[in-house]
């Protein structure tokens, strides 16, 4: 049987995929809830990987198709959504108010995440006695100044082609400010452009909804590949690190993120999760905050957040802050590296780790492999060997699933708090409604 699977692995996996897709299509025809279909695809992907092991990696192609479609729409969706969000604002000060609140909550969550990471890694002495890595870390650290300069766009077309979303957001905000100013001076001249942006936004929303319908099929391929490629031996070696990371992320989600929803936003956290969990599931399976962005925007609107705040805060949260990738993970890696190399961390070094995590979360937005880059920024800021990152790379894919889910949840929390503290930006009736996921996300 094993020989047969090995020889005809690719064809066999395509046959398995066809069966699974048939099941998912049947569920869609029977109008089974969207999130149930996503969770079903996730479960079937895990089962396929456990049964067929390495052969299940061939299913990655279906996940790749889905993520490419998502990447296709991210830049135009973000660009037109942000401009549309602010073209009807009364003044530039309104834009600044919403923007400053969103940034504050994103960075504050990252700060708390870094503190959680430092405390947890120190409490369990992660890295103590670990064999020192013999390879070389090819990630080159950003200096903090270079990281901040990275925020400023150089050529918007190049940034758009590279999916550098933070620079696209920067440019879109400049356009939005110009529209607000010109609308007060020459409203008739600006009206055609505003009409064009509104029409473009409607079209991009429709394209987004078409692509989101294929999420269960993409999730199946992504999960099967993720489970198949994780090395069981690496899980044994880094067992304590994995347990600590997921424990910290779970506690951070329950105590901090849901605590803020309850105490600051004054909302029922269980209702909140029920409204936005499609985005959390997609984040967990795709391992991409940007790939989850379209679902995040729709989930926020379904939870009662205004279109304006959702369209602005979700893209920002997908490119900066990121409590897990830029907060928890770099802090844990820094303490783990210090323990492995026998470096004693002083109170000043702990503070540097925490603050550099927050600063790095702003400047490295949109950089590929952001978690690894953030870790190198933090390691460099306290003079620790960059090779320390190699100690945990064996289980990077598995850890990244949880990190992305926490990151996306953080952006949802920040957007919701911002909407709740702004007049007329949150619809409590919508939050309390029992609208289905399909109606809130797909239609």
Secondary structure, DSSP 8 states (H G I E B T S, - for coil): -HHHHHHTHHHHHHHHHHHHHHHHHHHHHTT--HHHHHHHHHHHHHHHHHHHGGGGGGGHHHHHHHHHHHHHHHHHHHHHHHHHHHHT-S-HHHHHHHHHHHHHHHHHHHHHHHHHHHHHHHHTTTTTT-----S--------HHHHHHTTS-S-HHHHHHTT-HHHHHHHHHHHHHHHHHHHHH-HHHHHHHHHHHHHHHHHHHHHHHHHHTTHHHHHHHHHHHHHHHS-HHHHHHTHHHHHHHHHHHHHIIIIIIHHHHHHTS---HHHHHHHHHHHHHHHHHH--HHHHHHHHHHHHHHTTB-HHHHHHHHHHHTTS--IIIIIIHHHHHHHHHHHHTT----HHHHHHHHHHHHHHHHHTTT-TTHHHHHHHHHHHHTT--GGGGGGTGGGHHHHHHHHHHHHHHHHHHHHHHHHHTSTT-B-HHHHHS---HIIIII-
